[in-house]
Amino acid sequence: MHKGIIIRKAMSAEDWNKQAAQLKPEKQNIIIEKVIELTENKFDNLNKNFITDNNYVKENTELMYLEYGVWHMVAFNCKNRDSIICAECEGFGYLRYTSILTTEEYEKPYLNSCFCPKCDLKESCIHNEAYRRMPKEIGGLALCPKLNNHTDPKREV
């Protein structure tokens, strides 16, 4: 589970950062249900305008909801960018509620389960210290024997 600041109806990443700095809301629990990897152009356009309807948002509305105080979101990332945009659209085709995570914040929940130096299986594991052990959603191949399938949401490119 991730932790992030949720902002309602931010216009862009720049607006999100301003609101987060002004309001200083508490971080909330986020479960990333799916990761959609965007091209640099699409990611940059999304970053500049959260309130434009997008097909890749509309097609995934059923995965985005708030339940028992936990946000179920879809994450949008790009290999050459340092941030991940998490969104809940409340049935709309735009990013109604957003959280922006750094790559480090995004990867952190998985590092503990895939942390080789403290693993009791490291001597016999062929994936020891290899990035391929990490979940697919952060670029690995999810080959760590300690990874649980529930921590690796669907990935779409």
SULCOR-V861806 format. One record per backbone hydrogen bond with DSSP energy under -1.0 kcal/mol. NH is the residue of the N-H (numbers start at 1). CO is the residue of the C=O. Records with the same first field share a line. If there is no record, write none. Layout:
BEGIN
NH: CO + CO
END
This chain:
BEGIN
2: 30
4: 28
7: 98
9: 96
13: 47
16: 12
17: 13
18: 14
19: 15
20: 16
21: 17
22: 18
23: 19
24: 20
28: 4
30: 2
31: 71
33: 73
35: 154
36: 75
37: 156
38: 77
43: 39
44: 40
45: 41
46: 42
47: 43
48: 44
49: 45
50: 11
54: 93
58: 54
59: 55
60: 57
61: 58
63: 60
64: 61
65: 72
67: 70
70: 67
71: 29
72: 65
73: 31
74: 87
75: 34
76: 85
77: 36
81: 78
84: 101
85: 76
86: 99
87: 74
88: 97
92: 89
95: 50
96: 94
97: 88
98: 7
99: 86
101: 84
103: 82
106: 102
107: 103
108: 104
110: 107
111: 107
114: 110
116: 114
119: 116
125: 121
128: 125
130: 127
133: 130
134: 131
138: 135
139: 136
140: 135
141: 132
142: 134
143: 132
144: 133
147: 144
151: 148
152: 149
154: 33
156: 35
END
